[in-house]
Structures are given as structure tokens and as C-alpha cells.
Amino acid sequence: MNSEEKLDVCMDFVVHREILDSINENALSDDAVNELAEFFKVFGDATRLRILHALSMAEMCVCDLCELLGMNQSAVSHQLKVLRQSRLIKYRREGRNVYYSLDDEHIQQIFEVGLKHIMEK
């Protein structure tokens, strides 16, 4: 076993009961864990990330997003639906047009923290 492999193995098997008890007292419910997993799954698509990034800078209509992404309206609308259902974006109607923006500042913060993390390399 090399030194890197040893990192994932307890050399002296000792259970730290006080740590486990503290964590178990504050454990997330299965429902919360599943919802959180679904939430982060939405961030796992490059097109959706491009849309979120664009909407972090400006409110946009579908036509603008299609032009920006070089995609057809059906494909963009599908991704917008996923983002809406996950409550990452919201929309407003103005006449016959629909404008999209991030749902709230939390989405902006999540995006920025993730981006900051990967840029630290």
C-alpha cells in the first residue's frame, strides 16, 4: 500500500463515539438528503450552468438565451423547465415575452462559490 492509499484506512481502528453522537443528533433526514441530491444534480449539466451564469448577469428571454447558447428554442426551453422545476430560476411575463432570472441570491451564491472553488487550482 502506498502512502496515498493509507489515507483512506484506519491504521488503529478506534471509534470516536462523541463525534458520531454529535453528528447523529444533527443528521439530515432521508428526505432532506434526497432533495439536496436532486438539487445538486441540476448543476451537473453544462448547458444549465451556462444558462445560470448568463442569468446571473442579466434577466433574459428565451430568444436571447438561444442566440447566446447557439441552441434551438425547444432545447433551451427544456433546460429552462428543469431549472424552473428545481426553483433555480423564476420568470415574469411582459406582453407576449417571458423573461427569466435567478430565483434568488442563494442561487447566485451557490454558483459563485462553486466557481471560486474550481478556480483555486
C-alpha positions as CSV (number, residue, x, y, z in Angstrom):
1,M,0.0,0.0,0.0
2,N,1.4,3.4,-1.0
3,S,1.1,6.4,1.3
4,E,-1.9,7.8,-0.7
5,E,-3.8,4.6,-0.2
6,K,-3.1,4.7,3.5
7,L,-5.1,7.9,3.8
8,D,-8.4,6.0,3.5
9,V,-7.6,3.3,6.0
10,C,-7.6,3.5,9.8
11,M,-4.3,2.1,11.0
12,D,-5.6,1.8,14.6
13,F,-9.3,1.1,14.5
14,V,-10.8,3.5,17.1
15,V,-14.4,4.7,17.1
16,H,-14.8,8.2,18.3
17,R,-18.3,7.9,19.9
18,E,-18.6,11.6,20.9
19,I,-18.1,12.7,17.3
20,L,-20.6,10.1,16.0
21,D,-23.2,11.0,18.6
22,S,-22.9,14.7,17.8
23,I,-23.3,14.1,14.1
24,N,-26.2,11.7,14.6
25,E,-28.0,14.3,16.7
26,N,-27.8,16.7,13.8
27,A,-28.3,14.2,11.0
28,L,-30.3,15.2,7.9
29,S,-33.5,13.2,7.2
30,D,-33.5,10.9,4.3
31,D,-36.0,13.2,2.5
32,A,-33.7,16.2,3.0
33,V,-30.7,14.3,1.7
34,N,-32.6,13.1,-1.3
35,E,-33.9,16.6,-2.1
36,L,-30.4,18.0,-1.7
37,A,-29.0,15.4,-4.1
38,E,-31.7,16.3,-6.7
39,F,-30.9,20.0,-6.2
40,F,-27.2,19.5,-6.9
41,K,-27.9,17.1,-9.8
42,V,-29.4,20.0,-11.7
43,F,-25.9,21.7,-11.5
44,G,-24.4,18.7,-13.3
45,D,-25.3,19.8,-16.8
46,A,-23.1,22.2,-18.8
47,T,-26.0,23.9,-20.7
48,R,-27.9,24.6,-17.4
49,L,-24.7,26.0,-15.9
50,R,-24.3,28.3,-18.9
51,I,-27.9,29.5,-18.5
52,L,-27.4,30.1,-14.8
53,H,-24.2,32.0,-15.5
54,A,-25.9,34.2,-18.1
55,L,-28.9,34.8,-15.8
56,S,-26.5,35.7,-13.0
57,M,-25.6,38.7,-15.1
58,A,-28.9,39.8,-16.6
59,E,-32.6,38.9,-16.9
60,M,-33.0,37.3,-20.4
61,C,-35.8,36.0,-22.7
62,V,-35.6,32.6,-24.4
63,C,-34.7,34.2,-27.7
64,D,-31.6,35.8,-26.1
65,L,-30.6,32.6,-24.5
66,C,-31.0,30.7,-27.8
67,E,-28.7,33.2,-29.5
68,L,-26.2,33.2,-26.7
69,L,-26.0,29.4,-26.5
70,G,-26.4,28.6,-30.2
71,M,-29.2,26.3,-29.5
72,N,-32.8,26.0,-30.7
73,Q,-35.7,27.2,-28.7
74,S,-37.0,23.7,-27.9
75,A,-33.7,22.7,-26.3
76,V,-33.4,25.9,-24.3
77,S,-37.0,25.7,-23.2
78,H,-36.4,22.1,-21.9
79,Q,-33.5,23.3,-19.8
80,L,-35.4,26.3,-18.5
81,K,-38.2,23.9,-17.4
82,V,-35.7,21.8,-15.4
83,L,-34.3,24.9,-13.8
84,R,-37.8,26.3,-13.0
85,Q,-38.9,23.0,-11.5
86,S,-35.8,23.0,-9.3
87,R,-36.6,26.5,-8.2
88,L,-33.3,27.8,-9.5
89,I,-34.9,30.4,-11.8
90,K,-38.1,32.4,-12.0
91,Y,-39.9,34.1,-14.8
92,R,-42.1,37.1,-15.5
93,R,-44.3,37.8,-18.4
94,E,-44.2,41.1,-20.3
95,G,-46.8,41.0,-23.1
96,R,-46.0,38.0,-25.3
97,N,-42.5,37.6,-23.9
98,V,-41.2,35.7,-20.9
99,Y,-38.1,36.9,-19.1
100,Y,-36.0,34.6,-16.8
101,S,-33.8,35.4,-13.9
102,L,-32.2,33.6,-11.0
103,D,-34.8,32.7,-8.3
104,D,-32.9,34.4,-5.5
105,E,-29.5,35.5,-4.2
106,H,-28.8,32.0,-2.9
107,I,-28.6,30.6,-6.4
108,Q,-26.1,33.3,-7.3
109,Q,-24.0,32.5,-4.1
110,I,-24.0,28.7,-4.8
111,F,-22.8,29.3,-8.4
112,E,-20.2,31.8,-7.3
113,V,-18.8,29.5,-4.5
114,G,-18.6,26.6,-6.9
115,L,-16.8,28.7,-9.5
116,K,-14.5,30.1,-6.9
117,H,-13.6,26.6,-5.7
118,I,-12.7,25.3,-9.1
119,M,-10.7,28.4,-10.0
120,E,-8.4,28.0,-6.9
121,K,-6.3,25.3,-8.6
